[in-house]
């Protein structure tokens, strides 16, 4: 599992709420990515709601981490937690956390409502080629594209 999730700090929700209030979109929520500086990404209303509810479950008041350990300190692993989450959600044991990024990309790409450039920025990819590696269209989306010509002619 990526270590960047452990560096997510508690200002995520506050930053996202500022975004919702219409503040200039420098951002959304900050996230540390590998060896790069903080980047800001937009966050959905649903994700913001989940983060706000998660704050109520923090082990200590004013905990600075989104996903702390039981003592409120920086978590260093999610292995056992991830296993329990997968089991509770009936997700196959071999499913990898990183697979969620692929799922995110595939659903957005197949929706036809998000440009490749927007998807590239949401995934924080430097090149369109990397984004293309992540995105595979659903068969139905490809079929709709093939049938579009018939409707146009």
Rosetta blueprint (number, residue, H / E / L):
1 X L
2 X L
3 X H
4 X H
5 X H
6 X H
7 X H
8 X L
9 X E
10 X L
11 X H
12 X H
13 X H
14 X H
15 X H
16 X H
17 X H
18 X H
19 X H
20 X H
21 X L
22 X L
23 X L
24 X L
25 X L
26 X L
27 X L
28 X L
29 X E
30 X E
31 X E
32 X L
33 X L
34 X L
35 X L
36 X L
37 X L
38 X L
39 X E
40 X E
41 X E
42 X L
43 X L
44 X L
45 X H
46 X H
47 X H
48 X H
49 X H
50 X H
51 X H
52 X H
53 X H
54 X H
55 X H
56 X L
57 X L
58 X L
59 X L
60 X L
61 X L
62 X L
63 X L
64 X L
65 X E
66 X L
67 X L
68 X L
69 X L
70 X L
71 X L
72 X L
73 X L
74 X L
75 X L
76 X L
77 X L
78 X L
79 X H
80 X H
81 X H
82 X H
83 X H
84 X H
85 X H
86 X H
87 X H
88 X H
89 X L
90 X L
91 X L
92 X L
93 X L
94 X L
95 X L
96 X L
97 X L
98 X L
99 X H
100 X H
101 X H
102 X H
103 X H
104 X H
105 X H
106 X H
107 X H
108 X H
109 X H
110 X H
111 X H
112 X L
113 X L
114 X L
115 X L
116 X H
117 X H
118 X H
119 X H
120 X H
121 X H
122 X H
123 X L
124 X L
125 X L
126 X L
127 X L
128 X H
129 X H
130 X H
131 X H
132 X H
133 X H
134 X H
135 X L
136 X L
137 X L
138 X L
139 X H
140 X H
141 X H
142 X H
143 X H
144 X H
145 X H
146 X H
147 X H
148 X H
149 X H
150 X H
151 X H
152 X H
153 X L
